[in-house]
């Protein structure tokens, strides 16, 4: 497989029409490597003069993921996905304010970057090793006059459903709400990751999911998955502040 994905186009009748990119379940937010979780050392909270920029990446377009024995693929759903594209998920950006509160309680100087950032606008770094940022966010740190960057990126939001076979053609489960996000604290001087947490959340619909055109139960499950994922990121970062 070249790169992070392999194009696979597949057409079939029904709601799910095209499978576009095969993605490893371990793909992280700024590259193909699997980064292990990193807990923040309590010594960080002794840096009382430190300024920490807080950035949240733009939320991706909702997608319908398909899961088979080969892994997880992005799938296009003509009904459910189009419905979710109309949904307002902007409250996810409020995680910046929640993380700001955590930093303030420990006496650090947080600075929330108000507009969502576009990750791909920042250059990738050469020779990246485990435990280091894959992109250079120095310009973002300079704009915030920050020595550290606390970054949250939603990787996927939408639905996920199990299918049978290498090419998913037979559904084996009902779709669930699906949310994947990553939080990182980066030392902008060394590019070292001081904290890294990835969350992957699924929430089944309560009741019937197939309710066109609004898909109310499934839409609610997506929101619940997103809320749970954001809460876990804040909680994980907060634990290190105790």
Secondary structure, 3 states (H helix, E strand, C coil): CCCCEEECCCCCCCCEEEEEEEECCCCECCECCCCCCECCCHHHHHCCCCEEEEEEECCCCCEEEEEECCEEEEEEECCHHHHHHCCCCHHHHHHHHHHHHHHHHCCCEEEECCCCECHHHCCECCCCCCCECCECCHHHHHHHCCCEEEEEEEEEEEEEEEEECCCCCEECCCCEEEEEEEEEEEECCCCEEEEEEEEEEEEECCCCCCCCCCCHHHHHHHHHHHHHHHHHHHHHHHHCCC
